[in-house]
Amino acid sequence: MLWKAIYAAWFGIHFFLVTAVCLAGIFSLIAESSTILPSGEKSAREAELVASWLLAKQAGASNPIRQGIATYLHAAGIQAGYSFFAPNVPSQHRLTLELFYDDGRVEYESPHVRSRAAALRLDSLLDRLAEERYEPVREVLVKSLAFSVWREHPDVKKIHATFGSVNPPEMSEFEHGKAETFQPMFSFDFSLRDEEKQ
């Protein structure tokens, strides 16, 4: 009888957490007008905050309840609701590297990958770099990606890295020949020869 009560309590907590994660994702999509539902941004944001509060996301990062819930969500694989999947595919991001040579030449490159799995990881990393919480590590990550390209072009003097979002055209715009647009978000300059001397 005791085990049945434990299983029932565990199921109730698990179902509660799944529901809270899904509601937070759904209300976030509604607030961003990413659904066919009418946008009630204020009420949807408030509902999203309530769902986030139920998941202890408003607590401090060192709060043991928040850490316990986050650990359980990740261990169970339920940290992301339906918003992780289609039809709301996140916008693409691109990192463009301008390679400046001593003779004045300029080439454009992107970070290279050797497998499809690595390409998926790179796309995921670039999508994460756009988030505000990754701002403190952006320069370090972009610098390491620039160094990977520099190894293939050791005579490069300087690299200018530009990160931004790629916005595809609407269907009607695409039919009229409009191409995707690139919206820069941030950029860094790296003088690689100086780094090599250090």
Buried (B, 14 or more C-beta within 10 A) or exposed (E): EEEEEEEEEEEEEEEEBBEBBBBBBBBBBBBBEEBEEEEBEEEBBEBBBBBBEBBBBEBEEEBEEBBEBBEBBEEEEBBBBEBEEEEBEEEBBBBBBBBBEEEEEEEEBEBEBEEEEEEEEBBEBBBBBBEEEEEEEBEEBBBEBBBEBBEEBEEBBBBBBBBBBEEEBEEEEEEEEEEEEBEEEBBBEBEBBEEEEE
